[in-house]
Amino acid sequence: MRLHKMIGLGLLTGLAAAAPGQLLGGGGLPSTVGNLTGGLLGTPGSQPNIVGGLQGPLAGVGDTLRTLAPADLISLRRERLRALVRDNRRVLDVDDAGNPVRRDEIVAINLSAEALARARAAGFTLLRSDTIGGLDLAATVLGPPKGRSARKALRELQALDPSGNYTLDPIYEPARAPLAPAGGAPAGNGGAMGPGAPIGLIDGGVGRHPAFDGVSIDQRGFAGDPRPSGHGTAVASLMVGRTAAFRGAAPGIPLLVADIYGGSPANGSATAIVRAMGWLAERGARVVNISLVGPANPLLAAGVKALQTRGIVVVAAVGNDGPAAPPQYPASYAGVIAVTGVDAKGKPLIEAGKPLHLDFAAPGADIAGAVPGGGWEKLRGTSFAAPFVAASLARLSYGDAAGAVAALSAAARPAKGAVGRGIVCGDCGTPPKMVGLK
């Protein structure tokens, strides 16, 4: 390994080790790199120049990334996931591939009463059962027999009921930037929504900010009460925010926010995401943005399909663990609009993941976003590209997902590299200097 690569990897790995509690990054980069929103944001309303102990321009992050090979990003991903489980051992475990999952929980999809009776007779316990309104799905969460791991018990259940649909409950991460809860109150106006079809957002909570003044925002928590997060607030601002100096891609459009974390990186499970999908479907969302990444999962796949059947378009970020990382979901599901990021020059982000299909690119670097409570941060990652595409779709007329892709393709700008059908909303990002960031 060349010396400059060793230095770059050592810097990133060292930063990761220094802040394990902030490693809900989903993006291969530790949370402490550059001025990336979502970390420990300090006093609400401030404009911190130091996040996690590293000071310097965001351009340096790109320079460091260019010294890293795909294998280095994979190593960082593995360490990040290990740290997440290590720091939350009471509630998290891993599946056979090393992905974080909810400890001692097995999810049965649309479980029959007879199959539940057989599971109970075999020593399984019923932890909870959710009928997911809006999707015609039911998720029954079972606890394994005493002394059995969920992985082993899952195989026993599948043998006991070969026609059943059973799965572990994996955790999904924001596709760039950590989820540490931030100060300030949640944005929103108590459930009252303005005219027009709202955009749906499944993420961390969204905090109050001047960019949301006059915007109809309704939040619901699916892991406790909604709690503002840097990631969710930044993503929301890129879609619907507006001030004198800042504009999102669809300023002022009503926004429904489903907080699936409640401030804890141990949340964000497939069951929480699908429950959030059901709520968004019931509330009339036509487009749902999911800037989250994780493994393929039967319950998540069923939720995505149920939304698509109802004509709701799902937009998802491809992740930031590099092209050698496993394809991430939900972006890799058929029919989901998979989005990667580009910088101000229209070049694809080096750290962007490689999904099973790629639809569009949008600005994912050299842009600013809102911080809970006030202030702004420089952003980088595919998380921040997906909301530009989701908001652009919300402004278009289309009949179904195929029509949405066709309509957006007509407006996309061709470019070199891995950008799918082209760059969408290329001039939508607000340059950091416009909001006073250097």
Secondary structure as the mmCIF struct_conf table of DSSP 4:
data_model
#
loop_
_struct_conf.conf_type_id
_struct_conf.id
_struct_conf.beg_label_comp_id
_struct_conf.beg_label_asym_id
_struct_conf.beg_label_seq_id
_struct_conf.end_label_comp_id
_struct_conf.end_label_asym_id
_struct_conf.end_label_seq_id
HELX_RH_AL_P HELX_RH_AL_P1 LEU A 3 ALA A 18
HELX_RH_3T_P HELX_RH_3T_P1 PRO A 20 GLN A 22
BEND BEND1 GLY A 26 LEU A 29
TURN_TY1_P TURN_TY1_P1 SER A 31 THR A 32
BEND BEND2 VAL A 33 VAL A 33
TURN_TY1_P TURN_TY1_P2 GLY A 34 ASN A 35
STRN STRN1 LEU A 36 LEU A 36
TURN_TY1_P TURN_TY1_P3 THR A 37 GLY A 38
BEND BEND3 GLY A 39 GLY A 39
BEND BEND4 THR A 43 THR A 43
TURN_TY1_P TURN_TY1_P4 PRO A 44 GLY A 45
BEND BEND5 ASN A 49 ASN A 49
STRN STRN2 ILE A 50 VAL A 51
TURN_TY1_P TURN_TY1_P5 GLY A 52 GLY A 53
STRN STRN3 LEU A 54 GLN A 55
BEND BEND6 GLY A 56 GLY A 56
TURN_TY1_P TURN_TY1_P6 LEU A 58 LEU A 58
HELX_RH_AL_P HELX_RH_AL_P2 ALA A 59 LEU A 65
TURN_TY1_P TURN_TY1_P7 ARG A 66 THR A 67
HELX_RH_AL_P HELX_RH_AL_P3 PRO A 70 ARG A 86
TURN_TY1_P TURN_TY1_P8 ASP A 87 VAL A 91
STRN STRN4 LEU A 92 VAL A 94
TURN_TY1_P TURN_TY1_P9 ASP A 96 ALA A 97
BEND BEND7 GLY A 98 GLY A 98
STRN STRN5 PRO A 100 ILE A 109
BEND BEND8 ASN A 110 ASN A 110
HELX_RH_AL_P HELX_RH_AL_P4 ALA A 113 ALA A 121
TURN_TY1_P TURN_TY1_P10 ALA A 122 GLY A 123
STRN STRN6 THR A 125 ILE A 132
TURN_TY1_P TURN_TY1_P11 GLY A 133 ASP A 136
STRN STRN7 LEU A 137 GLY A 143
HELX_LH_PP_P HELX_LH_PP_P1 PRO A 144 PRO A 145
TURN_TY1_P TURN_TY1_P12 LYS A 146 GLY A 147
HELX_RH_AL_P HELX_RH_AL_P5 ALA A 150 LEU A 160
TURN_TY1_P TURN_TY1_P13 PRO A 162 SER A 163
BEND BEND9 GLY A 164 GLY A 164
STRN STRN8 TYR A 166 PRO A 170
STRN STRN9 ILE A 171 ILE A 171
STRN STRN10 GLU A 173 PRO A 174
BEND BEND10 ALA A 175 ALA A 177
STRN STRN11 PRO A 181 PRO A 181
BEND BEND11 GLY A 183 GLY A 184
HELX_LH_PP_P HELX_LH_PP_P2 ALA A 185 ALA A 185
STRN STRN12 PRO A 186 PRO A 186
HELX_LH_PP_P HELX_LH_PP_P3 ALA A 187 ALA A 187
TURN_TY1_P TURN_TY1_P14 GLY A 190 GLY A 191
BEND BEND12 PRO A 195 GLY A 196
HELX_LH_PP_P HELX_LH_PP_P4 ALA A 197 PRO A 198
STRN STRN13 ILE A 199 ASP A 203
BEND BEND13 GLY A 204 GLY A 204
STRN STRN14 GLY A 205 GLY A 205
STRN STRN15 GLY A 207 GLY A 207
HELX_RH_3T_P HELX_RH_3T_P2 PRO A 210 PHE A 212
TURN_TY1_P TURN_TY1_P15 ASP A 213 GLY A 214
STRN STRN16 ILE A 217 GLY A 221
BEND BEND14 PHE A 222 ASP A 225
STRN STRN17 PRO A 228 SER A 229
HELX_RH_AL_P HELX_RH_AL_P6 GLY A 230 VAL A 240
STRN STRN18 ARG A 242 ARG A 242
BEND BEND15 ALA A 244 ALA A 245
STRN STRN19 ARG A 247 ARG A 247
BEND BEND16 ALA A 249 ALA A 250
TURN_TY1_P TURN_TY1_P16 PRO A 251 GLY A 252
STRN STRN20 LEU A 255 ASP A 259
BEND BEND17 ILE A 260 TYR A 261
TURN_TY1_P TURN_TY1_P17 GLY A 262 GLY A 263
TURN_TY1_P TURN_TY1_P18 PRO A 265 ALA A 266
STRN STRN21 SER A 269 SER A 269
HELX_RH_AL_P HELX_RH_AL_P7 ALA A 270 GLU A 282
TURN_TY1_P TURN_TY1_P19 ARG A 283 GLY A 284
BEND BEND18 ARG A 286 ARG A 286
STRN STRN22 VAL A 287 ILE A 290
STRN STRN23 LEU A 292 VAL A 293
STRN STRN24 GLY A 294 GLY A 294
HELX_RH_AL_P HELX_RH_AL_P8 PRO A 298 THR A 309
TURN_TY1_P TURN_TY1_P20 ARG A 310 GLY A 311
STRN STRN25 VAL A 313 ALA A 317
BEND BEND19 ASN A 320 ASP A 321
TURN_TY1_P TURN_TY1_P21 PRO A 323 ALA A 324
BEND BEND20 ALA A 325 ALA A 325
HELX_LH_PP_P HELX_LH_PP_P5 PRO A 326 GLN A 328
STRN STRN26 TYR A 329 TYR A 329
TURN_TY1_P TURN_TY1_P22 PRO A 330 SER A 332
BEND BEND21 TYR A 333 TYR A 333
TURN_TY1_P TURN_TY1_P23 ALA A 334 GLY A 335
BEND BEND22 VAL A 336 VAL A 336
STRN STRN27 ILE A 337 VAL A 342
TURN_TY1_P TURN_TY1_P24 ALA A 344 LYS A 345
BEND BEND23 GLY A 346 GLY A 346
HELX_LH_PP_P HELX_LH_PP_P6 LYS A 347 LYS A 347
STRN STRN28 PRO A 348 PRO A 348
HELX_LH_PP_P HELX_LH_PP_P7 LEU A 349 LEU A 349
TURN_TY1_P TURN_TY1_P25 ILE A 350 GLU A 351
BEND BEND24 LEU A 356 HIS A 357
STRN STRN29 PHE A 360 PRO A 363
STRN STRN30 ALA A 365 ALA A 370
TURN_TY1_P TURN_TY1_P26 PRO A 372 GLY A 373
BEND BEND25 GLY A 374 GLY A 374
STRN STRN31 TRP A 376 ARG A 380
BEND BEND26 GLY A 381 GLY A 381
HELX_RH_3T_P HELX_RH_3T_P3 THR A 382 PHE A 384
TURN_TY1_P TURN_TY1_P27 ALA A 385 ALA A 385
HELX_RH_AL_P HELX_RH_AL_P9 ALA A 386 ALA A 394
TURN_TY1_P TURN_TY1_P28 ARG A 395 ARG A 395
BEND BEND27 LEU A 396 LEU A 396
BEND BEND28 GLY A 399 ASP A 400
HELX_RH_AL_P HELX_RH_AL_P10 ALA A 401 ALA A 411
HELX_LH_PP_P HELX_LH_PP_P8 ALA A 412 ALA A 412
STRN STRN32 ARG A 413 ARG A 413
HELX_LH_PP_P HELX_LH_PP_P9 PRO A 414 PRO A 414
BEND BEND29 LYS A 416 ALA A 418
TURN_TY1_P TURN_TY1_P29 GLY A 420 ARG A 421
STRN STRN33 ILE A 423 ILE A 423
BEND BEND30 VAL A 424 CYS A 425
TURN_TY1_P TURN_TY1_P30 GLY A 426 ASP A 427
BEND BEND31 GLY A 429 GLY A 429
HELX_LH_PP_P HELX_LH_PP_P10 THR A 430 PRO A 431
HELX_RH_3T_P HELX_RH_3T_P4 PRO A 432 VAL A 435
TURN_TY1_P TURN_TY1_P31 GLY A 436 GLY A 436
#
